[in-house]
C-alpha cells in the first residue's frame, strides 16, 4: 500500500510539473511577421533587431517569427492578410500603403523633404505619429518608420541628367498614384511592375529604366542591366512597420508597451545599418561598371512643384503638406 501511495504522489507531481510547463509555454505570445525583402536587406536586419529587443524587454513572454523573401506574399497581399487578421505584422513601403491609407500619400510626394534631418524630424515627431495612427480605421496600425533612403533613377542606355532625358522612356514605378504623377510630370511614361519581376522586365525591354535607392539597386542585381545611376533623390519614401488591429486590440496594455518600445528602439540600429549599406552599395555598383551621376536637382523640382497644388481641394492632405514643409524651419540658424 505504501508503494501504491508513493507511486500516486509521484504521478501527481509529474502531472503538476507538465501542467506548469504547458502554462509557461502558453504564456509565450509568438507574433508572425512577413515581408518581401531578402535576408541581407537593412530593413530586414532592423526587424530582426526589433524581434530581439521584444524578447529581451518582455523577458521572453513575446517573440516574433519573421518570414522574409515574400514567402507569404508581396506587399499588397500581406496588407490584405493583416486586414482580415490572418497575419500579425508586416513591413511595406509608404508608396504601397497610400493605396490603403490615403494620408500616407503625403510621404510619397517628390522633394517633400529638405534633407535627412528634416525627414526624421517629421517621421519621429507629431506628424509621423499622426500618420502611423491614421490607418486604424483600415485595420492597420503603424508602429514605426524605417529608413529606406532616397529614390533616384537608374537606366539602361543613357544617364538621366535633366528631366528631358526621361522623355519617351518607360519608367518602372511602384503601384502609387504619386509615383505615376511624378514620372508623368517629368516627361517619362510610368509603368507599374512588381519589384520581383523588374529584373526580367528590364532585361526584356518592358521598361527602360526604374527608380530606387542604392541598396535596392545593388541587392536586386539590377546594376547588371542598368549601367547609369542618376542620384536626383526625387523622393524619400520610408518603410512602415505595421501591426494588424486584430492583433493589437487583443494585446494587454503591457504587451502593447513592449511591442511599441521594441519597434521604437530598433529604428536607431536600422538607420545605422542603412547608412553603411548605402556606402557599400554605391561602391559595389561602381566596381561593377555603373556610372554614377549627380544631376542638378532644381530642374526636376521645378517640373513637379505643381503637384502640390492639386491637394488644395483635399484639406487633410494639404494640411499635412504644410506641416511637413514648416517642420524645423524655426530651428534653422542663419549665418550673419
Rosetta blueprint (number, residue, H / E / L):
1 X L
2 X H
3 X H
4 X H
5 X H
6 X H
7 X H
8 X H
9 X H
10 X H
11 X H
12 X H
13 X H
14 X H
15 X H
16 X H
17 X H
18 X H
19 X H
20 X H
21 X H
22 X H
23 X H
24 X H
25 X H
26 X H
27 X H
28 X L
29 X E
30 X E
31 X E
32 X E
33 X E
34 X E
35 X L
36 X L
37 X L
38 X L
39 X L
40 X L
41 X L
42 X H
43 X H
44 X H
45 X H
46 X H
47 X H
48 X H
49 X H
50 X H
51 X H
52 X H
53 X H
54 X H
55 X H
56 X H
57 X H
58 X L
59 X L
60 X L
61 X L
62 X E
63 X E
64 X E
65 X E
66 X E
67 X E
68 X L
69 X L
70 X L
71 X L
72 X L
73 X L
74 X L
75 X H
76 X H
77 X H
78 X H
79 X H
80 X H
81 X H
82 X H
83 X H
84 X L
85 X L
86 X L
87 X L
88 X L
89 X E
90 X E
91 X E
92 X E
93 X E
94 X H
95 X H
96 X H
97 X H
98 X L
99 X L
100 X L
101 X L
102 X H
103 X H
104 X H
105 X H
106 X H
107 X H
108 X H
109 X L
110 X L
111 X L
112 X L
113 X L
114 X L
115 X L
116 X H
117 X H
118 X H
119 X H
120 X H
121 X H
122 X H
123 X H
124 X L
125 X L
126 X H
127 X H
128 X H
129 X H
130 X H
131 X H
132 X H
133 X H
134 X L
135 X L
136 X H
137 X H
138 X H
139 X L
140 X E
141 X E
142 X E
143 X E
144 X E
145 X E
146 X E
147 X L
148 X L
149 X L
150 X L
151 X E
152 X E
153 X E
154 X E
155 X E
156 X L
157 X L
158 X L
159 X L
160 X L
161 X L
162 X L
163 X H
164 X H
165 X H
166 X H
167 X L
168 X L
169 X L
170 X E
171 X E
172 X E
173 X E
174 X L
175 X L
176 X L
177 X H
178 X H
179 X H
180 X H
181 X H
182 X H
183 X H
184 X H
185 X H
186 X H
187 X L
188 X L
189 X E
190 X E
191 X E
192 X E
193 X L
194 X L
195 X H
196 X H
197 X H
198 X H
199 X H
200 X H
201 X H
202 X H
203 X H
204 X L
205 X L
206 X L
207 X L
208 X L
209 X E
210 X E
211 X E
212 X E
213 X L
214 X H
215 X H
216 X H
217 X H
218 X H
219 X H
220 X L
221 X L
222 X H
223 X H
224 X H
225 X L
226 X L
227 X L
228 X E
229 X E
230 X E
231 X E
232 X E
233 X E
234 X E
235 X E
236 X L
237 X L
238 X L
239 X E
240 X E
241 X E
242 X E
243 X E
244 X E
245 X H
246 X H
247 X H
248 X H
249 X L
250 X L
251 X L
252 X L
253 X H
254 X H
255 X H
256 X H
257 X H
258 X H
259 X H
260 X H
261 X H
262 X H
263 X H
264 X H
265 X H
266 X H
267 X H
268 X H
269 X H
270 X H
271 X H
272 X H
273 X H
274 X H
275 X H
276 X H
277 X H
278 X H
279 X H
280 X H
281 X H
282 X H
283 X H
284 X H
285 X H
286 X H
287 X H
288 X L
289 X L
290 X L
291 X E
292 X E
293 X E
294 X L
295 X L
296 X L
297 X L
298 X H
299 X H
300 X H
301 X H
302 X H
303 X H
304 X H
305 X H
306 X H
307 X H
308 X H
309 X H
310 X H
311 X H
312 X H
313 X H
314 X L
315 X H
316 X H
317 X H
318 X H
319 X H
320 X H
321 X H
322 X H
323 X H
324 X H
325 X H
326 X H
327 X L
328 X L
329 X H
330 X H
331 X H
332 X L
333 X L
334 X L
335 X L
336 X L
